[in-house]
Amino acid sequence: MKKNLAIAFALLGWFAVIAQYVLMIENRVTSTTEATIRFFSFFTILTNTLVAIYFTYVALGKNSKLLNKPGALTAITVYILVVGLVYQFVLRAIWEPTGLQKIVDELLHSVVPVTTLIFWYLYEEKSKIELKSTVNWLIYPLIYLVFILLRGSISDFYPYPFVNVAEIGMPQVLTNSVVLLLVFIVLSTAFVWIGKRLPAKQK
């Protein structure tokens, strides 16, 4: 059951990421190189790719000191749920995709987060996760934030309106970033707390 779900979720994740890349390249207004860099400047893409990699490892039965240890799946689940929450509450109202783009958008921002949450509920070693681990989980989003702000200052491209320094200014961007950081902290803490109160993982 676990392997079959991992295979299905891996295929779903890779389809969504690859389809989004094809759509972005087809509709690019810059060079292919710049479009590719911009593609990987989205937290949505990076995180969905991370999810797809995780499920691929599980599907293939590969061992990874990083991905197989207790808490790794929880961190990934928190990341992808933030992707979904930000889209549903902040971005959906200002973005109305159609056709294949709409389908891919729903996969990246709705379906993949839900499937990851289901997999977490079934298979994470919840009782072994320590609250102190949540501090390390913040490294990824913090590195991402530094990257997009540095690159944005050079290229003037910011992947999301709430981090667009050119339009809303650095003080507002930093305020928005602190709010998102708090969302990460609250979700991470909640998952650890809830996880220790749920049944043990399935085999």
Secondary structure, 3 states (H helix, E strand, C coil): CHHHHHHHHHHHHHHHHHHHHHHHHHCCCCCHHHHHHHHCCCHHHHHHHHHHHHHHHHHHCCCCCCCCCCCHHHHHHHHHHHHHHHHHHHHHHHCCCCHHHHHHHHHHHHHHHHHHHHHHHHHCCHHHCCCCHHHHHCHHHHHHHHHHHHHHHHHCCCCCHHHCHHHHCHHHHHHHHHHHHHHHHHHHHHHHHHHCCCCCCCC
